[in-house]
């Protein structure tokens, strides 16, 4: 197995690692896209939730 990275032919184990990482990245990206396609209001819900760091930023006078 071999792959061409920016025009450079890379044989062997490096090529398989690159292919595996590419497939994992594509799968993760497709899952994110599909999640937002299924529920477009989800991003609004996520934005409206309070930050876990908000308790540290609470200033009392």
PyMOL Python script that loads the backbone (N, CA, C, O; Angstrom):
from pymol import cmd

cmd.read_pdbstr("""\
ATOM      1  N   UNK A   1       0.853  -1.179   0.000  1.00  0.00           N
ATOM      2  CA  UNK A   1       0.000   0.000   0.000  1.00  0.00           C
ATOM      3  C   UNK A   1       0.894   1.235   0.000  1.00  0.00           C
ATOM      4  O   UNK A   1       1.927   1.283   0.667  1.00  0.00           O
ATOM      5  N   UNK A   2       0.469   2.213  -0.756  1.00  0.00           N
ATOM      6  CA  UNK A   2       1.203   3.471  -0.786  1.00  0.00           C
ATOM      7  C   UNK A   2       0.222   4.604  -1.025  1.00  0.00           C
ATOM      8  O   UNK A   2      -0.902   4.400  -1.484  1.00  0.00           O
ATOM      9  N   UNK A   3       0.683   5.808  -0.700  1.00  0.00           N
ATOM     10  CA  UNK A   3      -0.154   6.992  -0.878  1.00  0.00           C
ATOM     11  C   UNK A   3       0.733   8.147  -1.315  1.00  0.00           C
ATOM     12  O   UNK A   3       1.932   8.161  -1.034  1.00  0.00           O
ATOM     13  N   UNK A   4       0.149   9.100  -1.992  1.00  0.00           N
ATOM     14  CA  UNK A   4       0.885  10.281  -2.418  1.00  0.00           C
ATOM     15  C   UNK A   4       0.442  11.451  -1.552  1.00  0.00           C
ATOM     16  O   UNK A   4      -0.732  11.819  -1.548  1.00  0.00           O
ATOM     17  N   UNK A   5       1.386  12.034  -0.816  1.00  0.00           N
ATOM     18  CA  UNK A   5       1.110  13.172   0.058  1.00  0.00           C
ATOM     19  C   UNK A   5       1.819  14.379  -0.520  1.00  0.00           C
ATOM     20  O   UNK A   5       3.049  14.431  -0.543  1.00  0.00           O
ATOM     21  N   UNK A   6       1.056  15.343  -0.985  1.00  0.00           N
ATOM     22  CA  UNK A   6       1.596  16.559  -1.601  1.00  0.00           C
ATOM     23  C   UNK A   6       2.602  16.223  -2.695  1.00  0.00           C
ATOM     24  O   UNK A   6       3.645  16.864  -2.818  1.00  0.00           O
ATOM     25  N   UNK A   7       2.273  15.220  -3.474  1.00  0.00           N
ATOM     26  CA  UNK A   7       3.112  14.852  -4.598  1.00  0.00           C
ATOM     27  C   UNK A   7       4.271  13.936  -4.253  1.00  0.00           C
ATOM     28  O   UNK A   7       5.032  13.545  -5.138  1.00  0.00           O
ATOM     29  N   UNK A   8       4.418  13.585  -2.978  1.00  0.00           N
ATOM     30  CA  UNK A   8       5.513  12.707  -2.553  1.00  0.00           C
ATOM     31  C   UNK A   8       4.942  11.314  -2.331  1.00  0.00           C
ATOM     32  O   UNK A   8       3.983  11.149  -1.576  1.00  0.00           O
ATOM     33  N   UNK A   9       5.511  10.329  -2.969  1.00  0.00           N
ATOM     34  CA  UNK A   9       5.047   8.945  -2.852  1.00  0.00           C
ATOM     35  C   UNK A   9       5.552   8.362  -1.533  1.00  0.00           C
ATOM     36  O   UNK A   9       6.759   8.304  -1.297  1.00  0.00           O
ATOM     37  N   UNK A  10       4.619   7.928  -0.669  1.00  0.00           N
ATOM     38  CA  UNK A  10       4.963   7.390   0.644  1.00  0.00           C
ATOM     39  C   UNK A  10       4.482   5.941   0.712  1.00  0.00           C
ATOM     40  O   UNK A  10       3.277   5.692   0.671  1.00  0.00           O
ATOM     41  N   UNK A  11       5.401   4.986   0.816  1.00  0.00           N
ATOM     42  CA  UNK A  11       5.011   3.580   0.862  1.00  0.00           C
ATOM     43  C   UNK A  11       4.827   3.068   2.293  1.00  0.00           C
ATOM     44  O   UNK A  11       5.262   3.704   3.253  1.00  0.00           O
ATOM     45  N   UNK A  12       4.179   1.913   2.414  1.00  0.00           N
ATOM     46  CA  UNK A  12       4.184   1.143   3.649  1.00  0.00           C
ATOM     47  C   UNK A  12       3.294   1.611   4.764  1.00  0.00           C
ATOM     48  O   UNK A  12       2.181   2.092   4.548  1.00  0.00           O
ATOM     49  N   UNK A  13       3.818   1.456   5.984  1.00  0.00           N
ATOM     50  CA  UNK A  13       3.051   1.676   7.207  1.00  0.00           C
ATOM     51  C   UNK A  13       2.572   3.114   7.343  1.00  0.00           C
ATOM     52  O   UNK A  13       1.482   3.362   7.858  1.00  0.00           O
ATOM     53  N   UNK A  14       3.380   4.057   6.884  1.00  0.00           N
ATOM     54  CA  UNK A  14       2.979   5.464   6.972  1.00  0.00           C
ATOM     55  C   UNK A  14       1.728   5.695   6.139  1.00  0.00           C
ATOM     56  O   UNK A  14       0.827   6.427   6.548  1.00  0.00           O
ATOM     57  N   UNK A  15       1.677   5.072   4.976  1.00  0.00           N
ATOM     58  CA  UNK A  15       0.514   5.220   4.108  1.00  0.00           C
ATOM     59  C   UNK A  15      -0.740   4.674   4.782  1.00  0.00           C
ATOM     60  O   UNK A  15      -1.805   5.284   4.688  1.00  0.00           O
ATOM     61  N   UNK A  16      -0.629   3.542   5.454  1.00  0.00           N
ATOM     62  CA  UNK A  16      -1.814   2.972   6.112  1.00  0.00           C
ATOM     63  C   UNK A  16      -2.256   3.837   7.290  1.00  0.00           C
ATOM     64  O   UNK A  16      -3.454   3.950   7.551  1.00  0.00           O
ATOM     65  N   UNK A  17      -1.320   4.441   7.998  1.00  0.00           N
ATOM     66  CA  UNK A  17      -1.668   5.335   9.113  1.00  0.00           C
ATOM     67  C   UNK A  17      -2.386   6.573   8.581  1.00  0.00           C
ATOM     68  O   UNK A  17      -3.376   7.019   9.160  1.00  0.00           O
ATOM     69  N   UNK A  18      -1.886   7.125   7.481  1.00  0.00           N
ATOM     70  CA  UNK A  18      -2.520   8.296   6.881  1.00  0.00           C
ATOM     71  C   UNK A  18      -3.937   7.958   6.433  1.00  0.00           C
ATOM     72  O   UNK A  18      -4.862   8.736   6.666  1.00  0.00           O
ATOM     73  N   UNK A  19      -4.114   6.811   5.795  1.00  0.00           N
ATOM     74  CA  UNK A  19      -5.435   6.392   5.335  1.00  0.00           C
ATOM     75  C   UNK A  19      -6.385   6.192   6.511  1.00  0.00           C
ATOM     76  O   UNK A  19      -7.542   6.609   6.444  1.00  0.00           O
ATOM     77  N   UNK A  20      -5.914   5.558   7.593  1.00  0.00           N
ATOM     78  CA  UNK A  20      -6.756   5.330   8.773  1.00  0.00           C
ATOM     79  C   UNK A  20      -7.182   6.653   9.403  1.00  0.00           C
ATOM     80  O   UNK A  20      -8.343   6.827   9.775  1.00  0.00           O
ATOM     81  N   UNK A  21      -6.232   7.586   9.520  1.00  0.00           N
ATOM     82  CA  UNK A  21      -6.548   8.890  10.109  1.00  0.00           C
ATOM     83  C   UNK A  21      -7.520   9.670   9.232  1.00  0.00           C
ATOM     84  O   UNK A  21      -8.405  10.357   9.741  1.00  0.00           O
ATOM     85  N   UNK A  22      -7.356   9.566   7.917  1.00  0.00           N
ATOM     86  CA  UNK A  22      -8.264  10.245   7.000  1.00  0.00           C
ATOM     87  C   UNK A  22      -9.675   9.688   7.138  1.00  0.00           C
ATOM     88  O   UNK A  22     -10.645  10.446   7.173  1.00  0.00           O
ATOM     89  N   UNK A  23      -9.791   8.375   7.217  1.00  0.00           N
ATOM     90  CA  UNK A  23     -11.111   7.753   7.353  1.00  0.00           C
ATOM     91  C   UNK A  23     -11.762   8.124   8.681  1.00  0.00           C
ATOM     92  O   UNK A  23     -12.965   8.381   8.732  1.00  0.00           O
ATOM     93  N   UNK A  24     -10.978   8.154   9.755  1.00  0.00           N
ATOM     94  CA  UNK A  24     -11.522   8.518  11.067  1.00  0.00           C
ATOM     95  C   UNK A  24     -11.992   9.971  11.067  1.00  0.00           C
ATOM     96  O   UNK A  24     -13.041  10.285  11.630  1.00  0.00           O
ATOM     97  N   UNK A  25     -11.225  10.849  10.443  1.00  0.00           N
ATOM     98  CA  UNK A  25     -11.599  12.267  10.381  1.00  0.00           C
ATOM     99  C   UNK A  25     -12.869  12.450   9.543  1.00  0.00           C
ATOM    100  O   UNK A  25     -13.758  13.212   9.925  1.00  0.00           O
ATOM    101  N   UNK A  26     -12.957  11.762   8.414  1.00  0.00           N
ATOM    102  CA  UNK A  26     -14.148  11.859   7.584  1.00  0.00           C
ATOM    103  C   UNK A  26     -15.381  11.350   8.322  1.00  0.00           C
ATOM    104  O   UNK A  26     -16.454  11.946   8.226  1.00  0.00           O
ATOM    105  N   UNK A  27     -15.232  10.268   9.048  1.00  0.00           N
ATOM    106  CA  UNK A  27     -16.359   9.708   9.799  1.00  0.00           C
ATOM    107  C   UNK A  27     -16.815  10.675  10.890  1.00  0.00           C
ATOM    108  O   UNK A  27     -18.014  10.893  11.063  1.00  0.00           O
ATOM    109  N   UNK A  28     -15.871  11.252  11.622  1.00  0.00           N
ATOM    110  CA  UNK A  28     -16.224  12.197  12.687  1.00  0.00           C
ATOM    111  C   UNK A  28     -16.920  13.426  12.105  1.00  0.00           C
ATOM    112  O   UNK A  28     -17.907  13.904  12.665  1.00  0.00           O
ATOM    113  N   UNK A  29     -16.413  13.936  10.989  1.00  0.00           N
ATOM    114  CA  UNK A  29     -17.020  15.096  10.358  1.00  0.00           C
ATOM    115  C   UNK A  29     -18.426  14.790   9.854  1.00  0.00           C
ATOM    116  O   UNK A  29     -19.336  15.605  10.009  1.00  0.00           O
ATOM    117  N   UNK A  30     -18.604  13.625   9.257  1.00  0.00           N
ATOM    118  CA  UNK A  30     -19.932  13.236   8.776  1.00  0.00           C
ATOM    119  C   UNK A  30     -20.916  13.071   9.925  1.00  0.00           C
ATOM    120  O   UNK A  30     -22.092  13.402   9.777  1.00  0.00           O
ATOM    121  N   UNK A  31     -20.461  12.566  11.064  1.00  0.00           N
ATOM    122  CA  UNK A  31     -21.344  12.433  12.229  1.00  0.00           C
ATOM    123  C   UNK A  31     -21.795  13.803  12.727  1.00  0.00           C
ATOM    124  O   UNK A  31     -22.961  13.980  13.082  1.00  0.00           O
ATOM    125  N   UNK A  32     -20.885  14.768  12.756  1.00  0.00           N
ATOM    126  CA  UNK A  32     -21.232  16.119  13.202  1.00  0.00           C
ATOM    127  C   UNK A  32     -22.231  16.751  12.238  1.00  0.00           C
ATOM    128  O   UNK A  32     -23.212  17.361  12.661  1.00  0.00           O
ATOM    129  N   UNK A  33     -21.973  16.600  10.937  1.00  0.00           N
ATOM    130  CA  UNK A  33     -22.878  17.159   9.929  1.00  0.00           C
ATOM    131  C   UNK A  33     -24.261  16.534  10.044  1.00  0.00           C
ATOM    132  O   UNK A  33     -25.267  17.242  10.019  1.00  0.00           O
ATOM    133  N   UNK A  34     -24.317  15.216  10.169  1.00  0.00           N
ATOM    134  CA  UNK A  34     -25.611  14.536  10.263  1.00  0.00           C
ATOM    135  C   UNK A  34     -26.356  14.903  11.536  1.00  0.00           C
ATOM    136  O   UNK A  34     -27.583  15.009  11.530  1.00  0.00           O
ATOM    137  N   UNK A  35     -25.624  15.097  12.628  1.00  0.00           N
ATOM    138  CA  UNK A  35     -26.257  15.477  13.891  1.00  0.00           C
ATOM    139  C   UNK A  35     -26.969  16.821  13.736  1.00  0.00           C
ATOM    140  O   UNK A  35     -28.080  17.000  14.236  1.00  0.00           O
ATOM    141  N   UNK A  36     -26.336  17.753  13.050  1.00  0.00           N
ATOM    142  CA  UNK A  36     -26.947  19.067  12.880  1.00  0.00           C
ATOM    143  C   UNK A  36     -28.010  19.066  11.789  1.00  0.00           C
ATOM    144  O   UNK A  36     -28.924  19.890  11.824  1.00  0.00           O
ATOM    145  N   UNK A  37     -27.911  18.168  10.832  1.00  0.00           N
ATOM    146  CA  UNK A  37     -28.974  18.039   9.831  1.00  0.00           C
ATOM    147  C   UNK A  37     -30.245  17.519  10.477  1.00  0.00           C
ATOM    148  O   UNK A  37     -31.342  17.978  10.156  1.00  0.00           O
ATOM    149  N   UNK A  38     -30.102  16.559  11.391  1.00  0.00           N
ATOM    150  CA  UNK A  38     -31.252  15.943  12.039  1.00  0.00           C
ATOM    151  C   UNK A  38     -31.958  16.889  12.997  1.00  0.00           C
ATOM    152  O   UNK A  38     -33.180  16.830  13.131  1.00  0.00           O
ATOM    153  N   UNK A  39     -31.207  17.763  13.669  1.00  0.00           N
ATOM    154  CA  UNK A  39     -31.792  18.678  14.652  1.00  0.00           C
ATOM    155  C   UNK A  39     -31.127  20.048  14.533  1.00  0.00           C
ATOM    156  O   UNK A  39     -30.194  20.342  15.280  1.00  0.00           O
ATOM    157  N   UNK A  40     -31.592  20.895  13.604  1.00  0.00           N
ATOM    158  CA  UNK A  40     -30.958  22.198  13.403  1.00  0.00           C
ATOM    159  C   UNK A  40     -31.036  23.109  14.630  1.00  0.00           C
ATOM    160  O   UNK A  40     -30.194  23.992  14.792  1.00  0.00           O
ATOM    161  N   UNK A  41     -32.026  22.909  15.487  1.00  0.00           N
ATOM    162  CA  UNK A  41     -32.160  23.752  16.678  1.00  0.00           C
ATOM    163  C   UNK A  41     -31.161  23.364  17.753  1.00  0.00           C
ATOM    164  O   UNK A  41     -31.036  24.060  18.761  1.00  0.00           O
ATOM    165  N   UNK A  42     -30.454  22.273  17.556  1.00  0.00           N
ATOM    166  CA  UNK A  42     -29.506  21.783  18.561  1.00  0.00           C
ATOM    167  C   UNK A  42     -28.421  22.811  18.880  1.00  0.00           C
ATOM    168  O   UNK A  42     -28.061  22.982  20.044  1.00  0.00           O
ATOM    169  N   UNK A  43     -27.899  23.490  17.872  1.00  0.00           N
ATOM    170  CA  UNK A  43     -26.834  24.458  18.121  1.00  0.00           C
ATOM    171  C   UNK A  43     -27.340  25.610  18.976  1.00  0.00           C
ATOM    172  O   UNK A  43     -26.598  26.137  19.805  1.00  0.00           O
ATOM    173  N   UNK A  44     -28.585  26.004  18.787  1.00  0.00           N
ATOM    174  CA  UNK A  44     -29.158  27.064  19.619  1.00  0.00           C
ATOM    175  C   UNK A  44     -29.268  26.581  21.057  1.00  0.00           C
ATOM    176  O   UNK A  44     -28.974  27.330  21.989  1.00  0.00           O
ATOM    177  N   UNK A  45     -29.687  25.338  21.243  1.00  0.00           N
ATOM    178  CA  UNK A  45     -29.787  24.774  22.590  1.00  0.00           C
ATOM    179  C   UNK A  45     -28.410  24.731  23.259  1.00  0.00           C
ATOM    180  O   UNK A  45     -28.279  25.022  24.447  1.00  0.00           O
ATOM    181  N   UNK A  46     -27.386  24.364  22.482  1.00  0.00           N
ATOM    182  CA  UNK A  46     -26.033  24.281  23.037  1.00  0.00           C
ATOM    183  C   UNK A  46     -25.513  25.661  23.415  1.00  0.00           C
ATOM    184  O   UNK A  46     -24.833  25.811  24.430  1.00  0.00           O
ATOM    185  N   UNK A  47     -25.828  26.674  22.604  1.00  0.00           N
ATOM    186  CA  UNK A  47     -25.363  28.031  22.891  1.00  0.00           C
ATOM    187  C   UNK A  47     -26.051  28.581  24.137  1.00  0.00           C
ATOM    188  O   UNK A  47     -25.435  29.306  24.917  1.00  0.00           O
ATOM    189  N   UNK A  48     -27.313  28.244  24.325  1.00  0.00           N
ATOM    190  CA  UNK A  48     -28.080  28.796  25.432  1.00  0.00           C
ATOM    191  C   UNK A  48     -27.734  28.171  26.780  1.00  0.00           C
ATOM    192  O   UNK A  48     -28.089  28.727  27.819  1.00  0.00           O
ATOM    193  N   UNK A  49     -27.058  27.042  26.785  1.00  0.00           N
ATOM    194  CA  UNK A  49     -26.707  26.410  28.058  1.00  0.00           C
ATOM    195  C   UNK A  49     -25.597  27.205  28.741  1.00  0.00           C
ATOM    196  O   UNK A  49     -24.705  27.724  28.069  1.00  0.00           O
ATOM    197  N   UNK A  50     -25.645  27.305  30.064  1.00  0.00           N
ATOM    198  CA  UNK A  50     -24.607  28.049  30.773  1.00  0.00           C
ATOM    199  C   UNK A  50     -23.250  27.339  30.683  1.00  0.00           C
ATOM    200  O   UNK A  50     -23.169  26.112  30.626  1.00  0.00           O
ATOM    201  N   UNK A  51     -22.232  28.124  30.672  1.00  0.00           N
ATOM    202  CA  UNK A  51     -20.879  27.592  30.605  1.00  0.00           C
ATOM    203  C   UNK A  51     -20.496  26.985  31.949  1.00  0.00           C
ATOM    204  O   UNK A  51     -20.884  27.512  32.992  1.00  0.00           O
ATOM    205  N   UNK A  52     -19.741  25.884  31.946  1.00  0.00           N
ATOM    206  CA  UNK A  52     -19.280  25.318  33.222  1.00  0.00           C
ATOM    207  C   UNK A  52     -18.311  26.245  33.944  1.00  0.00           C
ATOM    208  O   UNK A  52     -18.059  26.084  35.138  1.00  0.00           O
ATOM    209  N   UNK A  53     -17.770  27.217  33.214  1.00  0.00           N
ATOM    210  CA  UNK A  53     -16.825  28.148  33.826  1.00  0.00           C
ATOM    211  C   UNK A  53     -17.515  29.386  34.387  1.00  0.00           C
ATOM    212  O   UNK A  53     -16.863  30.232  35.000  1.00  0.00           O
ATOM    213  N   UNK A  54     -18.823  29.501  34.185  1.00  0.00           N
ATOM    214  CA  UNK A  54     -19.528  30.699  34.628  1.00  0.00           C
ATOM    215  C   UNK A  54     -19.486  30.847  36.149  1.00  0.00           C
ATOM    216  O   UNK A  54     -19.515  31.969  36.655  1.00  0.00           O
ATOM    217  N   UNK A  55     -19.420  29.752  36.876  1.00  0.00           N
ATOM    218  CA  UNK A  55     -19.362  29.853  38.331  1.00  0.00           C
ATOM    219  C   UNK A  55     -18.053  30.483  38.810  1.00  0.00           C
ATOM    220  O   UNK A  55     -18.006  31.078  39.886  1.00  0.00           O
ATOM    221  N   UNK A  56     -17.014  30.356  38.027  1.00  0.00           N
ATOM    222  CA  UNK A  56     -15.737  30.950  38.399  1.00  0.00           C
ATOM    223  C   UNK A  56     -15.706  32.441  38.065  1.00  0.00           C
ATOM    224  O   UNK A  56     -14.916  33.193  38.636  1.00  0.00           O
ATOM    225  N   UNK A  57     -16.560  32.861  37.147  1.00  0.00           N
ATOM    226  CA  UNK A  57     -16.588  34.257  36.727  1.00  0.00           C
ATOM    227  C   UNK A  57     -17.608  35.078  37.492  1.00  0.00           C
ATOM    228  O   UNK A  57     -17.730  36.280  37.260  1.00  0.00           O
ATOM    229  N   UNK A  58     -18.341  34.451  38.400  1.00  0.00           N
ATOM    230  CA  UNK A  58     -19.357  35.140  39.183  1.00  0.00           C
ATOM    231  C   UNK A  58     -18.678  36.039  40.199  1.00  0.00           C
ATOM    232  O   UNK A  58     -18.020  35.558  41.121  1.00  0.00           O
ATOM    233  N   UNK A  59     -18.836  37.348  40.029  1.00  0.00           N
ATOM    234  CA  UNK A  59     -18.200  38.309  40.941  1.00  0.00           C
ATOM    235  C   UNK A  59     -19.275  38.861  41.874  1.00  0.00           C
ATOM    236  O   UNK A  59     -20.299  39.378  41.428  1.00  0.00           O
ATOM    237  N   UNK A  60     -19.027  38.744  43.149  1.00  0.00           N
ATOM    238  CA  UNK A  60     -19.988  39.237  44.139  1.00  0.00           C
ATOM    239  C   UNK A  60     -19.392  40.455  44.828  1.00  0.00           C
ATOM    240  O   UNK A  60     -18.225  40.458  45.220  1.00  0.00           O
ATOM    241  N   UNK A  61     -20.212  41.483  44.966  1.00  0.00           N
ATOM    242  CA  UNK A  61     -19.743  42.720  45.609  1.00  0.00           C
ATOM    243  C   UNK A  61     -20.440  42.879  46.938  1.00  0.00           C
ATOM    244  O   UNK A  61     -20.197  43.853  47.651  1.00  0.00           O
TER     245      UNK A  61
END
""", "prot")
cmd.dss("prot")
cmd.show_as("cartoon", "prot")
cmd.util.cbc("prot")
cmd.orient("prot")
